[in-house]
Amino acid sequence: MRFYETKLLRPIPLIFFIVTLGILNPLHIPPDSPAKASEPVIVEMKPILLEREPEIAKTYAKNLMPSWGWKSDAQWQCLLSLWTKESNWRPNAYNKTPVYQKGEKLNAGGIPQILGLNPKISVEEQINRGFTYIESRYSDPCSAWRFWERNNWY
């Protein structure tokens, strides 16, 4: 083999190795992005209700309802009735009687009295989880309230 032929063949495995490393990135090295590095990081802070009082929870829920698409006063009245019956809007409400669901013992907790909800979590989180539950199961507070009136639970 001639000298120049050996010199041309040897760099190919090295180039193949470098290209493979660049594509597979086994060390998970992030690509350089000078534009992102200079941008400030903005962290969105959720408001925290310091007082765990029923009246504050009601105000928060009423102000949050339009963002869920529940804009009528009737929807507010239904939610007010529903959660008054369930917990009287007390964030620390806890039902000591467990319900067994899929072999798991769950207690209802918080303002919306959702099974497995820890009443120690923030009022905002309790209300958001309650709204998520109502929307996913009933679509709106009045449908949930009508169900509650027939069954004494929702």
N, C-alpha and C positions, 0 to 999 in steps of 0.2 A: 504494500500500500504506500502511496506517495505521501509526503509530509503534508501538503495542503489538503489532501482528502481527510486525513485524521483530524486536522484542526477544524474542518467544516462540520464534521459529524459530532464532535464532542459537545458543542454548545446547544444542540437540539434538545437533549434531555433536560438540561438546565432551564432552557426557555419554557419547555413543556411544564416543568415543575413550578416555575414562577407564575405562569398563566393559570395553572390549576389552583394554586393557592389564592390567586386573585379572584377567581370565580367562586370557589367553594367557601372561602373565608372561614377556615376551621377555628381560628382564634376569635372570631366575631368582633373584628376591629371595625368600628363605625367609620364610614367614609368622611373625609374632611369636608366641612361645609362652612366656609368663612361667613356666609350670610346669616346662618343660624346662630353661630357663635356670638355674633355681636348684638343679636336681638335680646331684649330683656325678657326674662321669664315672668309671665303673669299668672298668678295663682288666684283662682276664683274662690272666694270665701263665702260659705253659706252663713246666713244670719243665725245666731244662736239665741234662743229665748232663755234668758237667765231664770226667769220665774216660771215655775211649773204650776201655774194657776189655771183653772178652768176658763175664766173670762179671757185670759190672754190667748189660750188655745183656740177659743171660739173666734176671736178677732183674726188670728193668723189663718185659720181655716177659711173663714168667709172671704178674706182678701186673696187667698190662693185659688179659690174655686173657679174664677173666670179663666185662669190659665189651663184648666182641665176641660173647658168648654161648658161648664155649668154656670150660666150667667143669670138665670132667672131667680127671683125671690122664692119661688116655689121649691126649687132645688135646695136652696139654703134652709128653708123650713123643714124639708124632708131630712136633710143631714142633721139639723139641730135636734129633731125628734128622735132620730135613729141613735145618735151617739149619747143623747141624754138618757135614753132607755138602757143603753149598753153600759155606760161607765159614769154617767153624769159629768162627762168631760174631764174626768180626773186622770191625769197622766200616770199616776201611780196605781191605777186600778188593776187588780189581779184576781182572777177567778180561781179559787182554790180547788174547785171541782174539775178534775182532769177529764179530757176527752181522749179516747184511744183512736188513733188514726194510723193505719198501716202498721199496727203493732207498737206504735210509739205513743207514750203518754204525753199529752200536750195540755197546757193551761192557756186560757185566753188572757191577754194582758193589754195594758195601755188604753188610750182613749177609744180606739175602734174595737177593742176586745177581739183581736185576731189571735187565733191559735198559734202558740209558740212565740208571740211577740213579747219581748222583754220590756216591762214597764219602766226600766231604768234608762232606756235610750231617750234621746232628745224628743221634745214635743214635735218639732218639725218632722223628724223621721217617723214618728208614730202617725202623724197626719198624712204624710206622703204615702206611707205603706197602706193606710186605710183607704186613701183615694185610689191607689193602684188596685187594691182588692175590689173596691166597688166598681171601678171601671171595667176590670177584667171579668168580673162575674155578673154584674147587673147593668152595666153601661152608665148608670147615673144614680144619684142618691134617692130619687123618688122611686125608682124600680126596686132598690134595696129596701127602702122603707115599706113598700107594699108587700114585699116578701116577708119582712119582719112582722108586719101586722098579722099575716096569716100563720106564721110558724113560731113566733117569739124568738127567733134567731135569724141571722143573715149570713 
